[in-house]
């Protein structure tokens, strides 16, 4: 009897990448500003990009800011080739989420030094805030932005950020988590459908901004 053919062996893993999702703080503003600009480039909306580090600091982290998850909240994705250690900066409102993944090759991050944060590298973020469903009579969360830097995409990191928001929403008894996806972003739409998200048809985002906002704010009947 001929010997059985050997089973194919999986490729050897050479790199373990450690990830951490934590609450962003005012000290992260320089990195957040760069991430938001990269998001504007990705969405072809650099003509709308007006954010400054000063404005972000004043609006996201004002001195009298409500606690996390009660208003604008940012979670930051960090990556490292070494395990993350507990930090005295960990916020009591949110325990950082730690995971690791095995890679065949190291990720070529040509902006690693620009996005260095201590011994880690900033890889992305998610910004969300509370909303409310009158039909469900329950609060929820609206995700304004979710972004992963290009070299770290297609590795499940966007899924980790989205899952972090969903877990927080479930823990707080929220009824739903919502966000908007551009029609041209077919890959994102397919991903959201695969994870079980409902892509709502017949709904169009409406927006008042700039001069139109100011004009309507002073509209008199």
N, C-alpha and C positions, 0 to 999 in steps of 0.2 A: 504494500500500500504506500502510495506516495505521501511524503510528509506534507502536512498542511502548510499552505503559504502563510508566512508571518503576517500578523495584523499590522496595518499601517500605523506608524507611531506619530503622535502629534508633534508639531514643530517645537523645538526646545524654547522655553521662555528665557529671556535674558535680562528683562527689566521688570521690576515691580514698581508701579506708580501708585502713590498714596494720594487720596483726595480728601479734602475737608470742605464742608459747607458750613459757614458761620455767619452770624449777623455782621453786616458792615457797620463801620463806625466812621466818625468824622475824619479820623486819620487815614481812611482809605480813599478820601476824595480825589487825590491826584490820579490814582489808578482808575477809579470810577469814571473820571472825566475822559480819560483815554479810551476806556471801553465804550462809553456812550458815543464818542466820535467814530470809533470803528463800526458800531452798530449803524450809525447814520450813513457811513460809506457803503455798508452791506445792503442797506435798504434804498440806496440812491436818493437819500434825503439830506445830503450835506448842506443844501441851500436853506434848510430849516434849522440847522444846528446853530444855536445861540448860547448854549450853556457855558458858563464859566465855573471855575472851581469855587469862586466866591459865592456865586448864586446857588450852586449845588449845596454848599455848606450851610448857607442861610435857610434854605427851604427844606432840605432833607434832615438836617440836624440842628434845628434852632434851639436856643437855651431852654425854652419851655416846651420842648417836643413831648408829645404823649408817649407812653410806653410802646415798645415794638408790637406790631400786629394790630394796634389800635389806629394806626394811620399809615403813611408811606413807610414801607419796610423793604430793605434790601438785604438779600442773602448773597454772600460772596463765595465763589468757588476757588479754592487754592489747591495747588498740586506740588508734590515733592517726591524725590526719590528716597527719602527717609521717612520713617513713621512720624506722625504728628504727636507731640507730647502735650499733656494738659497744660493750659495756660491760665495765669491769674487774670487774663483779660477776657476769659470766657464769660459770656453774659448769662445771668441767672434766668433770663426769660427764654433762652434757647440753648439747648445742649448741642454743640457742633456735631455734625454728622460725618462719620469717618468711614471710608471704604478704601479698598485697594484693588488693583487690576494688574494682570500679567500681560506684558507686551512682548512681541518677538523682537522688536527693535526700539531703541529710544526715540522719543518724539523730537523732531528737529524744530525747536522753538527759537527762531532767530531774534525774537524780542524778549527773551528770557530776562535779560538784565533790566530792561525798561519796566517790566512788570514784576520785578522781584519785591517780595514783601517778607522781610526777615529771612528765614531759611526756605521759604516757599515761593511759588510763582502764582500770580493771579491769572486765572483762566477764563472767568466769566462771572455773570451775575444774573439775578432775577429781581425785579422791582414789582411790588404788588401793594394793594391797599384794599380796605373793606368796601363792600357795596351791600346792597340789600335787595332781596326778592320779595315783593309784595305778594306774589302768588303763593310762594312757599311760606311766607311769614318767617323767613330765616335770613340771617346775615350770610355773606359769602365773601369771596375775594376776587378781585379783578387784577389780572397780570398785565401790567403796562408794557414791560419789556422782559425778554429772556434772551440772553446772548452768551455764546461761547466763542472764544477766539478761534480763528480758522484752523490752526494747526492741531487743535484738540477736538475738532468736530468728528462726528461719525464714530464716536467711541462710547456713547451712552451718557455723556456728561450733561447734555441738555435734559435728558430724561431724569437724571439725578436732581437737578434744580427744580424741575416741574414736580417731581415726586415729593420734594421737601415742602413745597407749598401745599400740595394736596394733603400730606400728612398733618401739617399744621391746621389746615382747614377742618379736617375730620376730627382732630383732637379738640377743637374749639366748638364743635357742633354746627359747623357751617353747612349750608345746603348745597353749595356749588362753587366751583372755580371756573372763571371765564377769561377768555382772551380773544384777541383778533389776529387773524393770519392773512397776509396779503394773498390775493388770488394767484399771483405769479409764482408764489413759493410752493410749487407742487410737491417737492420733497417733504416740506414741513407738513403739508396737508395730509399726505399719505402716512407720515409718522403719527400724527395726532389721531387719525382714524384707526390705525393699528392698535393704539393704546386704549381705544374705547371712547375717545372724545366724539361728541356729536358736532358735525359741521353744519351750522344753522344756515338754511337757505332763505332767501327773501328778506334778509336783514341787511341794512346798509348803515355804516357808521356815519353819523352827522357831526359836524364840528363848526363851532364859532370861534374864530381866532383873529388876532390882529385888529385891523380897522373895522371889520364886520362886527367883532365882539364889542368894541367900544361904541360903535354906532347903535347897536341894538340895546346896549346897557342904558342908553339915554333915550330910548324910543318912548314916545308919548302917544297915547291913543287920542 
